[in-house]
């Protein structure tokens, strides 16, 4: 359990350090992401982004459990 928490913490720190470069990636603006903007309301549902992130996390966890 403690090893898992340490790995998760290191991943969060790595994401924080690389955030200036990660924010330049087109995540959140992919085809398939739903964005509705009206006068007083904006709605955003990143379907494609969530699927890609889920695949990435699944692959990482699969590699760690090998």
N, C-alpha and C positions, 0 to 999 in steps of 0.2 A: 504494500500500500504506500509506504513512504517513497519507494522508488518511482512509482507512478506519479505521485504529487510533485516530486523533484523534476521529472521530465516535463510535466505540464507547466510548471513554473518556468523552466528554461525555455520552453516554446513560447510562452507569453512574453518573456524578456526579449527573445529573438525577434518576435513580431514587432515589439515596440521599438527595437533598435533599427529594424529595416523598414519601418512604416513610411518614411519619406519616399522610398523607392517602390514599396508595395502600393501606395496610393496612386501611382501613375499607371498601374495595370488597369485594364478595362473592366474589372469586376464591378458589377452594379450597373453597367451600361451595355450588357450583352443582349443580343436578339433573344426574345422570349421573356425578358423582364418586363413586367407590366408597370407602366407609369402613366397615371392620369392626373393632369393638372387643369384645374378649373379656376374660376375667379377667387373663391374663398377656400377651396379645398384642394389638397394634393394627396394622392394615394400612390404608394409604391410597393410592389410585391415582386421581389427578385427571384423568380422561379428558376431560371437557368443558372444564375449565380449560386443558388442553394444546392442545386444538383451537382454542379462542379465541385463545390466545397465538400459536399458529402462524399463524392468519389475520392477526392484527395485525402480526406481524413481516414476513410476506409482503407485506402492503399497504405497509408502510413502506419495505421494500427496493424494491418496484416503483416507488414514488414517487421514491425517490432515483436510480434508474437511468433515469428518463424524461428 
